[in-house]
Amino acid sequence: MVCTECATEPLGRARPYEKDSRQVTEEGLPMAAMKPRTGDGPLEVTKEGRGIVLRMPIEGGGRLVVEMTPAEASALGKAIQGCPGVS
């Protein structure tokens, strides 16, 4: 946090010669960045750090991303295998 009373430089851009590319609302407030959608992608399950990450395409576009522990992933696998209609 910067104290406005002791700040020697104006807050905002670090270098005044760089163009400020941030977009602002009509009220002058900064807008959140929008990431382009790169597609739904395949069903993925990866180990990241100590957790397991499931990325599943969902109806209507996008993907559901769930991070879980190995024990939770094992319990999920058993629950899916116990479902009627799953071979």
PDB file with one MODEL, atoms N, CA, C and O in Angstrom:
MODEL        1
ATOM      1  N   MET A   1       0.846  -1.168   0.000  1.00  0.00           N
ATOM      2  CA  MET A   1       0.000   0.000   0.000  1.00  0.00           C
ATOM      3  C   MET A   1       0.891   1.230   0.000  1.00  0.00           C
ATOM      4  O   MET A   1       1.900   1.262   0.703  1.00  0.00           O
ATOM      5  N   VAL A   2       0.537   2.228  -0.767  1.00  0.00           N
ATOM      6  CA  VAL A   2       1.320   3.456  -0.856  1.00  0.00           C
ATOM      7  C   VAL A   2       0.562   4.567  -0.153  1.00  0.00           C
ATOM      8  O   VAL A   2      -0.621   4.793  -0.410  1.00  0.00           O
ATOM      9  N   CYS A   3       1.249   5.243   0.722  1.00  0.00           N
ATOM     10  CA  CYS A   3       0.669   6.385   1.421  1.00  0.00           C
ATOM     11  C   CYS A   3       0.666   7.567   0.458  1.00  0.00           C
ATOM     12  O   CYS A   3       1.721   7.936  -0.058  1.00  0.00           O
ATOM     13  N   THR A   4      -0.499   8.172   0.204  1.00  0.00           N
ATOM     14  CA  THR A   4      -0.582   9.274  -0.754  1.00  0.00           C
ATOM     15  C   THR A   4       0.107  10.527  -0.239  1.00  0.00           C
ATOM     16  O   THR A   4       0.504  11.377  -1.036  1.00  0.00           O
ATOM     17  N   GLU A   5       0.258  10.665   1.074  1.00  0.00           N
ATOM     18  CA  GLU A   5       0.921  11.837   1.623  1.00  0.00           C
ATOM     19  C   GLU A   5       2.427  11.798   1.379  1.00  0.00           C
ATOM     20  O   GLU A   5       3.055  12.845   1.223  1.00  0.00           O
ATOM     21  N   CYS A   6       3.017  10.584   1.343  1.00  0.00           N
ATOM     22  CA  CYS A   6       4.459  10.485   1.185  1.00  0.00           C
ATOM     23  C   CYS A   6       4.880  10.038  -0.201  1.00  0.00           C
ATOM     24  O   CYS A   6       6.077   9.886  -0.443  1.00  0.00           O
ATOM     25  N   ALA A   7       3.964   9.822  -1.109  1.00  0.00           N
ATOM     26  CA  ALA A   7       4.327   9.384  -2.455  1.00  0.00           C
ATOM     27  C   ALA A   7       4.990  10.532  -3.196  1.00  0.00           C
ATOM     28  O   ALA A   7       4.466  11.645  -3.231  1.00  0.00           O
ATOM     29  N   THR A   8       6.161  10.251  -3.796  1.00  0.00           N
ATOM     30  CA  THR A   8       6.869  11.294  -4.529  1.00  0.00           C
ATOM     31  C   THR A   8       6.509  11.291  -6.004  1.00  0.00           C
ATOM     32  O   THR A   8       6.729  12.285  -6.696  1.00  0.00           O
ATOM     33  N   GLU A   9       5.952  10.175  -6.499  1.00  0.00           N
ATOM     34  CA  GLU A   9       5.547  10.071  -7.895  1.00  0.00           C
ATOM     35  C   GLU A   9       4.044   9.861  -7.954  1.00  0.00           C
ATOM     36  O   GLU A   9       3.465   9.294  -7.027  1.00  0.00           O
ATOM     37  N   PRO A  10       3.402  10.307  -9.024  1.00  0.00           N
ATOM     38  CA  PRO A  10       1.965  10.059  -9.135  1.00  0.00           C
ATOM     39  C   PRO A  10       1.695   8.567  -9.261  1.00  0.00           C
ATOM     40  O   PRO A  10       2.460   7.841  -9.894  1.00  0.00           O
ATOM     41  N   LEU A  11       0.604   8.117  -8.654  1.00  0.00           N
ATOM     42  CA  LEU A  11       0.237   6.703  -8.724  1.00  0.00           C
ATOM     43  C   LEU A  11      -0.252   6.381 -10.122  1.00  0.00           C
ATOM     44  O   LEU A  11      -0.756   7.261 -10.821  1.00  0.00           O
ATOM     45  N   GLY A  12      -0.112   5.149 -10.532  1.00  0.00           N
ATOM     46  CA  GLY A  12      -0.571   4.744 -11.870  1.00  0.00           C
ATOM     47  C   GLY A  12       0.589   4.199 -12.661  1.00  0.00           C
ATOM     48  O   GLY A  12       1.244   3.249 -12.232  1.00  0.00           O
ATOM     49  N   ARG A  13       0.854   4.786 -13.810  1.00  0.00           N
ATOM     50  CA  ARG A  13       1.926   4.304 -14.680  1.00  0.00           C
ATOM     51  C   ARG A  13       3.293   4.503 -14.040  1.00  0.00           C
ATOM     52  O   ARG A  13       3.562   5.537 -13.430  1.00  0.00           O
ATOM     53  N   ALA A  14       4.154   3.499 -14.188  1.00  0.00           N
ATOM     54  CA  ALA A  14       5.490   3.588 -13.617  1.00  0.00           C
ATOM     55  C   ALA A  14       6.371   4.508 -14.440  1.00  0.00           C
ATOM     56  O   ALA A  14       7.200   5.225 -13.881  1.00  0.00           O
ATOM     57  N   ARG A  15       6.213   4.503 -15.756  1.00  0.00           N
ATOM     58  CA  ARG A  15       7.024   5.334 -16.638  1.00  0.00           C
ATOM     59  C   ARG A  15       6.092   6.239 -17.441  1.00  0.00           C
ATOM     60  O   ARG A  15       5.253   5.732 -18.185  1.00  0.00           O
ATOM     61  N   PRO A  16       6.209   7.534 -17.317  1.00  0.00           N
ATOM     62  CA  PRO A  16       5.269   8.443 -17.978  1.00  0.00           C
ATOM     63  C   PRO A  16       5.340   8.399 -19.493  1.00  0.00           C
ATOM     64  O   PRO A  16       4.393   8.831 -20.151  1.00  0.00           O
ATOM     65  N   TYR A  17       6.435   7.889 -20.083  1.00  0.00           N
ATOM     66  CA  TYR A  17       6.542   7.862 -21.535  1.00  0.00           C
ATOM     67  C   TYR A  17       5.844   6.662 -22.167  1.00  0.00           C
ATOM     68  O   TYR A  17       5.675   6.625 -23.386  1.00  0.00           O
ATOM     69  N   GLU A  18       5.430   5.669 -21.354  1.00  0.00           N
ATOM     70  CA  GLU A  18       4.733   4.508 -21.893  1.00  0.00           C
ATOM     71  C   GLU A  18       3.261   4.829 -22.084  1.00  0.00           C
ATOM     72  O   GLU A  18       2.651   5.507 -21.257  1.00  0.00           O
ATOM     73  N   LYS A  19       2.698   4.342 -23.170  1.00  0.00           N
ATOM     74  CA  LYS A  19       1.272   4.556 -23.431  1.00  0.00           C
ATOM     75  C   LYS A  19       0.454   3.688 -22.477  1.00  0.00           C
ATOM     76  O   LYS A  19       0.762   2.513 -22.279  1.00  0.00           O
ATOM     77  N   ASP A  20      -0.560   4.258 -21.903  1.00  0.00           N
ATOM     78  CA  ASP A  20      -1.448   3.525 -20.994  1.00  0.00           C
ATOM     79  C   ASP A  20      -2.515   2.844 -21.827  1.00  0.00           C
ATOM     80  O   ASP A  20      -3.364   3.510 -22.420  1.00  0.00           O
ATOM     81  N   SER A  21      -2.477   1.503 -21.878  1.00  0.00           N
ATOM     82  CA  SER A  21      -3.416   0.765 -22.719  1.00  0.00           C
ATOM     83  C   SER A  21      -4.632   0.251 -21.940  1.00  0.00           C
ATOM     84  O   SER A  21      -5.464  -0.459 -22.505  1.00  0.00           O
ATOM     85  N   ARG A  22      -4.746   0.597 -20.657  1.00  0.00           N
ATOM     86  CA  ARG A  22      -5.894   0.136 -19.873  1.00  0.00           C
ATOM     87  C   ARG A  22      -7.165   0.818 -20.339  1.00  0.00           C
ATOM     88  O   ARG A  22      -7.170   2.011 -20.642  1.00  0.00           O
ATOM     89  N   GLN A  23      -8.240   0.050 -20.394  1.00  0.00           N
ATOM     90  CA  GLN A  23      -9.530   0.624 -20.764  1.00  0.00           C
ATOM     91  C   GLN A  23     -10.252   1.047 -19.497  1.00  0.00           C
ATOM     92  O   GLN A  23     -10.071   0.449 -18.436  1.00  0.00           O
ATOM     93  N   VAL A  24     -11.071   2.083 -19.615  1.00  0.00           N
ATOM     94  CA  VAL A  24     -11.812   2.572 -18.460  1.00  0.00           C
ATOM     95  C   VAL A  24     -13.299   2.661 -18.805  1.00  0.00           C
ATOM     96  O   VAL A  24     -13.670   2.781 -19.973  1.00  0.00           O
ATOM     97  N   THR A  25     -14.136   2.601 -17.779  1.00  0.00           N
ATOM     98  CA  THR A  25     -15.580   2.737 -17.953  1.00  0.00           C
ATOM     99  C   THR A  25     -15.928   4.200 -18.157  1.00  0.00           C
ATOM    100  O   THR A  25     -15.048   5.059 -18.108  1.00  0.00           O
ATOM    101  N   GLU A  26     -17.205   4.493 -18.386  1.00  0.00           N
ATOM    102  CA  GLU A  26     -17.645   5.876 -18.563  1.00  0.00           C
ATOM    103  C   GLU A  26     -17.358   6.711 -17.316  1.00  0.00           C
ATOM    104  O   GLU A  26     -17.155   7.921 -17.410  1.00  0.00           O
ATOM    105  N   GLU A  27     -17.342   6.075 -16.164  1.00  0.00           N
ATOM    106  CA  GLU A  27     -17.082   6.786 -14.913  1.00  0.00           C
ATOM    107  C   GLU A  27     -15.587   6.981 -14.680  1.00  0.00           C
ATOM    108  O   GLU A  27     -15.196   7.624 -13.706  1.00  0.00           O
ATOM    109  N   GLY A  28     -14.744   6.433 -15.563  1.00  0.00           N
ATOM    110  CA  GLY A  28     -13.306   6.562 -15.400  1.00  0.00           C
ATOM    111  C   GLY A  28     -12.677   5.459 -14.570  1.00  0.00           C
ATOM    112  O   GLY A  28     -11.494   5.539 -14.237  1.00  0.00           O
ATOM    113  N   LEU A  29     -13.439   4.434 -14.231  1.00  0.00           N
ATOM    114  CA  LEU A  29     -12.913   3.331 -13.431  1.00  0.00           C
ATOM    115  C   LEU A  29     -12.266   2.294 -14.350  1.00  0.00           C
ATOM    116  O   LEU A  29     -12.729   2.108 -15.476  1.00  0.00           O
ATOM    117  N   PRO A  30     -11.197   1.606 -13.895  1.00  0.00           N
ATOM    118  CA  PRO A  30     -10.556   0.597 -14.753  1.00  0.00           C
ATOM    119  C   PRO A  30     -11.478  -0.591 -14.990  1.00  0.00           C
ATOM    120  O   PRO A  30     -12.220  -1.001 -14.098  1.00  0.00           O
ATOM    121  N   MET A  31     -11.425  -1.144 -16.209  1.00  0.00           N
ATOM    122  CA  MET A  31     -12.233  -2.305 -16.570  1.00  0.00           C
ATOM    123  C   MET A  31     -11.426  -3.573 -16.348  1.00  0.00           C
ATOM    124  O   MET A  31     -10.197  -3.558 -16.420  1.00  0.00           O
ATOM    125  N   ALA A  32     -12.118  -4.664 -16.080  1.00  0.00           N
ATOM    126  CA  ALA A  32     -11.463  -5.962 -15.932  1.00  0.00           C
ATOM    127  C   ALA A  32     -10.996  -6.442 -17.300  1.00  0.00           C
ATOM    128  O   ALA A  32     -11.633  -6.165 -18.317  1.00  0.00           O
ATOM    129  N   ALA A  33      -9.892  -7.157 -17.316  1.00  0.00           N
ATOM    130  CA  ALA A  33      -9.360  -7.685 -18.577  1.00  0.00           C
ATOM    131  C   ALA A  33     -10.235  -8.841 -19.065  1.00  0.00           C
ATOM    132  O   ALA A  33     -10.673  -9.677 -18.275  1.00  0.00           O
ATOM    133  N   MET A  34     -10.480  -8.877 -20.355  1.00  0.00           N
ATOM    134  CA  MET A  34     -11.246  -9.961 -20.957  1.00  0.00           C
ATOM    135  C   MET A  34     -10.272 -10.877 -21.679  1.00  0.00           C
ATOM    136  O   MET A  34      -9.516 -10.426 -22.539  1.00  0.00           O
ATOM    137  N   LYS A  35     -10.283 -12.151 -21.340  1.00  0.00           N
ATOM    138  CA  LYS A  35      -9.427 -13.113 -22.020  1.00  0.00           C
ATOM    139  C   LYS A  35     -10.209 -13.727 -23.168  1.00  0.00           C
ATOM    140  O   LYS A  35     -11.372 -14.090 -22.990  1.00  0.00           O
ATOM    141  N   PRO A  36      -9.605 -13.851 -24.332  1.00  0.00           N
ATOM    142  CA  PRO A  36     -10.328 -14.470 -25.441  1.00  0.00           C
ATOM    143  C   PRO A  36     -10.552 -15.950 -25.172  1.00  0.00           C
ATOM    144  O   PRO A  36      -9.699 -16.627 -24.599  1.00  0.00           O
ATOM    145  N   ARG A  37     -11.689 -16.433 -25.586  1.00  0.00           N
ATOM    146  CA  ARG A  37     -11.995 -17.840 -25.406  1.00  0.00           C
ATOM    147  C   ARG A  37     -11.268 -18.637 -26.479  1.00  0.00           C
ATOM    148  O   ARG A  37     -11.419 -18.359 -27.669  1.00  0.00           O
ATOM    149  N   THR A  38     -10.499 -19.605 -26.075  1.00  0.00           N
ATOM    150  CA  THR A  38      -9.678 -20.353 -27.021  1.00  0.00           C
ATOM    151  C   THR A  38     -10.315 -21.677 -27.422  1.00  0.00           C
ATOM    152  O   THR A  38      -9.662 -22.501 -28.062  1.00  0.00           O
ATOM    153  N   GLY A  39     -11.543 -21.892 -27.068  1.00  0.00           N
ATOM    154  CA  GLY A  39     -12.211 -23.151 -27.400  1.00  0.00           C
ATOM    155  C   GLY A  39     -12.440 -23.983 -26.163  1.00  0.00           C
ATOM    156  O   GLY A  39     -11.863 -23.730 -25.106  1.00  0.00           O
ATOM    157  N   ASP A  40     -13.277 -24.962 -26.308  1.00  0.00           N
ATOM    158  CA  ASP A  40     -13.621 -25.804 -25.170  1.00  0.00           C
ATOM    159  C   ASP A  40     -12.498 -26.762 -24.803  1.00  0.00           C
ATOM    160  O   ASP A  40     -12.218 -26.972 -23.623  1.00  0.00           O
ATOM    161  N   GLY A  41     -11.860 -27.339 -25.804  1.00  0.00           N
ATOM    162  CA  GLY A  41     -10.773 -28.274 -25.547  1.00  0.00           C
ATOM    163  C   GLY A  41     -11.289 -29.619 -25.088  1.00  0.00           C
ATOM    164  O   GLY A  41     -12.483 -29.785 -24.835  1.00  0.00           O
ATOM    165  N   PRO A  42     -10.397 -30.566 -24.982  1.00  0.00           N
ATOM    166  CA  PRO A  42     -10.776 -31.925 -24.585  1.00  0.00           C
ATOM    167  C   PRO A  42     -10.915 -32.054 -23.069  1.00  0.00           C
ATOM    168  O   PRO A  42     -10.554 -31.142 -22.325  1.00  0.00           O
ATOM    169  N   LEU A  43     -11.432 -33.177 -22.628  1.00  0.00           N
ATOM    170  CA  LEU A  43     -11.465 -33.505 -21.205  1.00  0.00           C
ATOM    171  C   LEU A  43     -10.022 -33.773 -20.784  1.00  0.00           C
ATOM    172  O   LEU A  43      -9.332 -34.588 -21.396  1.00  0.00           O
ATOM    173  N   GLU A  44      -9.575 -33.089 -19.745  1.00  0.00           N
ATOM    174  CA  GLU A  44      -8.200 -33.251 -19.271  1.00  0.00           C
ATOM    175  C   GLU A  44      -8.190 -33.481 -17.772  1.00  0.00           C
ATOM    176  O   GLU A  44      -8.980 -32.890 -17.035  1.00  0.00           O
ATOM    177  N   VAL A  45      -7.292 -34.341 -17.330  1.00  0.00           N
ATOM    178  CA  VAL A  45      -7.033 -34.518 -15.908  1.00  0.00           C
ATOM    179  C   VAL A  45      -5.520 -34.491 -15.755  1.00  0.00           C
ATOM    180  O   VAL A  45      -4.818 -35.328 -16.322  1.00  0.00           O
ATOM    181  N   THR A  46      -5.018 -33.529 -14.989  1.00  0.00           N
ATOM    182  CA  THR A  46      -3.578 -33.385 -14.815  1.00  0.00           C
ATOM    183  C   THR A  46      -3.226 -33.248 -13.346  1.00  0.00           C
ATOM    184  O   THR A  46      -4.037 -32.789 -12.542  1.00  0.00           O
ATOM    185  N   LYS A  47      -2.005 -33.653 -13.003  1.00  0.00           N
ATOM    186  CA  LYS A  47      -1.498 -33.453 -11.647  1.00  0.00           C
ATOM    187  C   LYS A  47      -0.735 -32.142 -11.652  1.00  0.00           C
ATOM    188  O   LYS A  47       0.220 -31.978 -12.412  1.00  0.00           O
ATOM    189  N   GLU A  48      -1.146 -31.218 -10.817  1.00  0.00           N
ATOM    190  CA  GLU A  48      -0.490 -29.922 -10.706  1.00  0.00           C
ATOM    191  C   GLU A  48      -0.156 -29.689  -9.242  1.00  0.00           C
ATOM    192  O   GLU A  48      -1.047 -29.515  -8.410  1.00  0.00           O
ATOM    193  N   GLY A  49       1.117 -29.688  -8.942  1.00  0.00           N
ATOM    194  CA  GLY A  49       1.532 -29.547  -7.541  1.00  0.00           C
ATOM    195  C   GLY A  49       1.091 -30.766  -6.757  1.00  0.00           C
ATOM    196  O   GLY A  49       1.354 -31.898  -7.160  1.00  0.00           O
ATOM    197  N   ARG A  50       0.419 -30.538  -5.637  1.00  0.00           N
ATOM    198  CA  ARG A  50      -0.081 -31.658  -4.828  1.00  0.00           C
ATOM    199  C   ARG A  50      -1.508 -32.030  -5.175  1.00  0.00           C
ATOM    200  O   ARG A  50      -2.033 -33.008  -4.644  1.00  0.00           O
ATOM    201  N   GLY A  51      -2.151 -31.271  -6.057  1.00  0.00           N
ATOM    202  CA  GLY A  51      -3.549 -31.528  -6.400  1.00  0.00           C
ATOM    203  C   GLY A  51      -3.720 -32.123  -7.773  1.00  0.00           C
ATOM    204  O   GLY A  51      -2.763 -32.255  -8.535  1.00  0.00           O
ATOM    205  N   ILE A  52      -4.941 -32.480  -8.079  1.00  0.00           N
ATOM    206  CA  ILE A  52      -5.334 -33.006  -9.382  1.00  0.00           C
ATOM    207  C   ILE A  52      -6.356 -32.031  -9.949  1.00  0.00           C
ATOM    208  O   ILE A  52      -7.306 -31.650  -9.265  1.00  0.00           O
ATOM    209  N   VAL A  53      -6.156 -31.626 -11.210  1.00  0.00           N
ATOM    210  CA  VAL A  53      -7.034 -30.648 -11.844  1.00  0.00           C
ATOM    211  C   VAL A  53      -7.788 -31.318 -12.975  1.00  0.00           C
ATOM    212  O   VAL A  53      -7.187 -31.916 -13.867  1.00  0.00           O
ATOM    213  N   LEU A  54      -9.115 -31.214 -12.934  1.00  0.00           N
ATOM    214  CA  LEU A  54     -10.011 -31.744 -13.960  1.00  0.00           C
ATOM    215  C   LEU A  54     -10.530 -30.570 -14.774  1.00  0.00           C
ATOM    216  O   LEU A  54     -11.071 -29.614 -14.219  1.00  0.00           O
ATOM    217  N   ARG A  55     -10.365 -30.641 -16.094  1.00  0.00           N
ATOM    218  CA  ARG A  55     -10.910 -29.627 -17.003  1.00  0.00           C
ATOM    219  C   ARG A  55     -11.873 -30.343 -17.931  1.00  0.00           C
ATOM    220  O   ARG A  55     -11.465 -31.166 -18.751  1.00  0.00           O
ATOM    221  N   MET A  56     -13.166 -30.022 -17.796  1.00  0.00           N
ATOM    222  CA  MET A  56     -14.198 -30.742 -18.528  1.00  0.00           C
ATOM    223  C   MET A  56     -15.012 -29.761 -19.363  1.00  0.00           C
ATOM    224  O   MET A  56     -15.542 -28.786 -18.830  1.00  0.00           O
ATOM    225  N   PRO A  57     -15.120 -30.017 -20.709  1.00  0.00           N
ATOM    226  CA  PRO A  57     -15.960 -29.149 -21.537  1.00  0.00           C
ATOM    227  C   PRO A  57     -17.410 -29.214 -21.055  1.00  0.00           C
ATOM    228  O   PRO A  57     -17.899 -30.280 -20.681  1.00  0.00           O
ATOM    229  N   ILE A  58     -18.094 -28.069 -21.067  1.00  0.00           N
ATOM    230  CA  ILE A  58     -19.484 -28.048 -20.650  1.00  0.00           C
ATOM    231  C   ILE A  58     -20.372 -27.577 -21.788  1.00  0.00           C
ATOM    232  O   ILE A  58     -19.931 -26.872 -22.695  1.00  0.00           O
ATOM    233  N   GLU A  59     -21.622 -27.980 -21.719  1.00  0.00           N
ATOM    234  CA  GLU A  59     -22.597 -27.603 -22.737  1.00  0.00           C
ATOM    235  C   GLU A  59     -22.761 -26.091 -22.753  1.00  0.00           C
ATOM    236  O   GLU A  59     -22.878 -25.466 -21.700  1.00  0.00           O
ATOM    237  N   GLY A  60     -22.772 -25.506 -23.937  1.00  0.00           N
ATOM    238  CA  GLY A  60     -22.923 -24.069 -24.052  1.00  0.00           C
ATOM    239  C   GLY A  60     -21.599 -23.339 -24.176  1.00  0.00           C
ATOM    240  O   GLY A  60     -21.586 -22.120 -24.348  1.00  0.00           O
ATOM    241  N   GLY A  61     -20.486 -24.054 -24.092  1.00  0.00           N
ATOM    242  CA  GLY A  61     -19.166 -23.449 -24.243  1.00  0.00           C
ATOM    243  C   GLY A  61     -18.436 -23.320 -22.933  1.00  0.00           C
ATOM    244  O   GLY A  61     -19.044 -23.267 -21.864  1.00  0.00           O
ATOM    245  N   GLY A  62     -17.134 -23.271 -23.027  1.00  0.00           N
ATOM    246  CA  GLY A  62     -16.294 -23.150 -21.843  1.00  0.00           C
ATOM    247  C   GLY A  62     -15.972 -24.489 -21.231  1.00  0.00           C
ATOM    248  O   GLY A  62     -16.376 -25.536 -21.738  1.00  0.00           O
ATOM    249  N   ARG A  63     -15.248 -24.448 -20.145  1.00  0.00           N
ATOM    250  CA  ARG A  63     -14.881 -25.676 -19.438  1.00  0.00           C
ATOM    251  C   ARG A  63     -15.047 -25.494 -17.950  1.00  0.00           C
ATOM    252  O   ARG A  63     -14.824 -24.409 -17.414  1.00  0.00           O
ATOM    253  N   LEU A  64     -15.437 -26.560 -17.292  1.00  0.00           N
ATOM    254  CA  LEU A  64     -15.509 -26.602 -15.842  1.00  0.00           C
ATOM    255  C   LEU A  64     -14.132 -27.022 -15.347  1.00  0.00           C
ATOM    256  O   LEU A  64     -13.602 -28.041 -15.792  1.00  0.00           O
ATOM    257  N   VAL A  65     -13.543 -26.253 -14.433  1.00  0.00           N
ATOM    258  CA  VAL A  65     -12.229 -26.571 -13.892  1.00  0.00           C
ATOM    259  C   VAL A  65     -12.384 -26.836 -12.402  1.00  0.00           C
ATOM    260  O   VAL A  65     -12.867 -25.985 -11.655  1.00  0.00           O
ATOM    261  N   VAL A  66     -11.964 -28.038 -11.974  1.00  0.00           N
ATOM    262  CA  VAL A  66     -12.091 -28.440 -10.575  1.00  0.00           C
ATOM    263  C   VAL A  66     -10.740 -28.935 -10.095  1.00  0.00           C
ATOM    264  O   VAL A  66     -10.126 -29.789 -10.735  1.00  0.00           O
ATOM    265  N   GLU A  67     -10.269 -28.402  -8.965  1.00  0.00           N
ATOM    266  CA  GLU A  67      -9.040 -28.901  -8.358  1.00  0.00           C
ATOM    267  C   GLU A  67      -9.413 -29.714  -7.133  1.00  0.00           C
ATOM    268  O   GLU A  67     -10.245 -29.295  -6.329  1.00  0.00           O
ATOM    269  N   MET A  68      -8.794 -30.883  -6.994  1.00  0.00           N
ATOM    270  CA  MET A  68      -9.122 -31.776  -5.881  1.00  0.00           C
ATOM    271  C   MET A  68      -7.874 -32.501  -5.396  1.00  0.00           C
ATOM    272  O   MET A  68      -6.844 -32.519  -6.069  1.00  0.00           O
ATOM    273  N   THR A  69      -7.988 -33.094  -4.224  1.00  0.00           N
ATOM    274  CA  THR A  69      -6.886 -33.898  -3.686  1.00  0.00           C
ATOM    275  C   THR A  69      -6.938 -35.279  -4.336  1.00  0.00           C
ATOM    276  O   THR A  69      -7.966 -35.646  -4.904  1.00  0.00           O
ATOM    277  N   PRO A  70      -5.859 -36.046  -4.267  1.00  0.00           N
ATOM    278  CA  PRO A  70      -5.889 -37.407  -4.811  1.00  0.00           C
ATOM    279  C   PRO A  70      -6.989 -38.276  -4.176  1.00  0.00           C
ATOM    280  O   PRO A  70      -7.598 -39.095  -4.864  1.00  0.00           O
ATOM    281  N   ALA A  71      -7.243 -38.105  -2.885  1.00  0.00           N
ATOM    282  CA  ALA A  71      -8.296 -38.881  -2.222  1.00  0.00           C
ATOM    283  C   ALA A  71      -9.671 -38.521  -2.781  1.00  0.00           C
ATOM    284  O   ALA A  71     -10.511 -39.396  -2.991  1.00  0.00           O
ATOM    285  N   GLU A  72      -9.896 -37.225  -3.022  1.00  0.00           N
ATOM    286  CA  GLU A  72     -11.172 -36.792  -3.604  1.00  0.00           C
ATOM    287  C   GLU A  72     -11.321 -37.316  -5.034  1.00  0.00           C
ATOM    288  O   GLU A  72     -12.416 -37.710  -5.436  1.00  0.00           O
ATOM    289  N   ALA A  73     -10.231 -37.324  -5.801  1.00  0.00           N
ATOM    290  CA  ALA A  73     -10.282 -37.838  -7.171  1.00  0.00           C
ATOM    291  C   ALA A  73     -10.610 -39.328  -7.174  1.00  0.00           C
ATOM    292  O   ALA A  73     -11.376 -39.796  -8.016  1.00  0.00           O
ATOM    293  N   SER A  74     -10.035 -40.067  -6.243  1.00  0.00           N
ATOM    294  CA  SER A  74     -10.320 -41.501  -6.131  1.00  0.00           C
ATOM    295  C   SER A  74     -11.782 -41.737  -5.775  1.00  0.00           C
ATOM    296  O   SER A  74     -12.430 -42.609  -6.353  1.00  0.00           O
ATOM    297  N   ALA A  75     -12.306 -40.964  -4.825  1.00  0.00           N
ATOM    298  CA  ALA A  75     -13.715 -41.088  -4.435  1.00  0.00           C
ATOM    299  C   ALA A  75     -14.637 -40.731  -5.601  1.00  0.00           C
ATOM    300  O   ALA A  75     -15.674 -41.367  -5.787  1.00  0.00           O
ATOM    301  N   LEU A  76     -14.265 -39.713  -6.388  1.00  0.00           N
ATOM    302  CA  LEU A  76     -15.051 -39.331  -7.559  1.00  0.00           C
ATOM    303  C   LEU A  76     -15.065 -40.456  -8.589  1.00  0.00           C
ATOM    304  O   LEU A  76     -16.111 -40.759  -9.163  1.00  0.00           O
ATOM    305  N   GLY A  77     -13.910 -41.077  -8.825  1.00  0.00           N
ATOM    306  CA  GLY A  77     -13.831 -42.200  -9.769  1.00  0.00           C
ATOM    307  C   GLY A  77     -14.712 -43.355  -9.342  1.00  0.00           C
ATOM    308  O   GLY A  77     -15.401 -43.948 -10.172  1.00  0.00           O
ATOM    309  N   LYS A  78     -14.702 -43.683  -8.060  1.00  0.00           N
ATOM    310  CA  LYS A  78     -15.546 -44.781  -7.549  1.00  0.00           C
ATOM    311  C   LYS A  78     -17.020 -44.420  -7.680  1.00  0.00           C
ATOM    312  O   LYS A  78     -17.835 -45.278  -8.019  1.00  0.00           O
ATOM    313  N   ALA A  79     -17.375 -43.165  -7.418  1.00  0.00           N
ATOM    314  CA  ALA A  79     -18.771 -42.736  -7.532  1.00  0.00           C
ATOM    315  C   ALA A  79     -19.242 -42.799  -8.973  1.00  0.00           C
ATOM    316  O   ALA A  79     -20.384 -43.183  -9.227  1.00  0.00           O
ATOM    317  N   ILE A  80     -18.395 -42.433  -9.918  1.00  0.00           N
ATOM    318  CA  ILE A  80     -18.757 -42.494 -11.341  1.00  0.00           C
ATOM    319  C   ILE A  80     -18.902 -43.952 -11.780  1.00  0.00           C
ATOM    320  O   ILE A  80     -19.832 -44.278 -12.518  1.00  0.00           O
ATOM    321  N   GLN A  81     -18.005 -44.828 -11.344  1.00  0.00           N
ATOM    322  CA  GLN A  81     -18.102 -46.244 -11.707  1.00  0.00           C
ATOM    323  C   GLN A  81     -19.356 -46.884 -11.116  1.00  0.00           C
ATOM    324  O   GLN A  81     -19.889 -47.834 -11.688  1.00  0.00           O
ATOM    325  N   GLY A  82     -19.828 -46.381  -9.987  1.00  0.00           N
ATOM    326  CA  GLY A  82     -21.016 -46.929  -9.351  1.00  0.00           C
ATOM    327  C   GLY A  82     -22.327 -46.430  -9.976  1.00  0.00           C
ATOM    328  O   GLY A  82     -23.403 -46.886  -9.586  1.00  0.00           O
ATOM    329  N   CYS A  83     -22.252 -45.513 -10.927  1.00  0.00           N
ATOM    330  CA  CYS A  83     -23.441 -44.976 -11.576  1.00  0.00           C
ATOM    331  C   CYS A  83     -24.019 -45.976 -12.569  1.00  0.00           C
ATOM    332  O   CYS A  83     -23.266 -46.607 -13.311  1.00  0.00           O
ATOM    333  N   PRO A  84     -25.337 -46.134 -12.598  1.00  0.00           N
ATOM    334  CA  PRO A  84     -25.941 -47.003 -13.603  1.00  0.00           C
ATOM    335  C   PRO A  84     -25.681 -46.454 -15.016  1.00  0.00           C
ATOM    336  O   PRO A  84     -25.770 -45.246 -15.239  1.00  0.00           O
ATOM    337  N   GLY A  85     -25.368 -47.321 -15.945  1.00  0.00           N
ATOM    338  CA  GLY A  85     -25.145 -46.905 -17.316  1.00  0.00           C
ATOM    339  C   GLY A  85     -23.690 -46.641 -17.633  1.00  0.00           C
ATOM    340  O   GLY A  85     -23.351 -46.418 -18.795  1.00  0.00           O
ATOM    341  N   VAL A  86     -22.809 -46.658 -16.627  1.00  0.00           N
ATOM    342  CA  VAL A  86     -21.373 -46.455 -16.872  1.00  0.00           C
ATOM    343  C   VAL A  86     -20.736 -47.825 -16.976  1.00  0.00           C
ATOM    344  O   VAL A  86     -20.883 -48.667 -16.090  1.00  0.00           O
ATOM    345  N   SER A  87     -20.026 -48.036 -18.072  1.00  0.00           N
ATOM    346  CA  SER A  87     -19.390 -49.367 -18.234  1.00  0.00           C
ATOM    347  C   SER A  87     -17.932 -49.327 -17.913  1.00  0.00           C
ATOM    348  O   SER A  87     -17.253 -50.350 -17.997  1.00  0.00           O
TER     349      SER A  87
ENDMDL
END
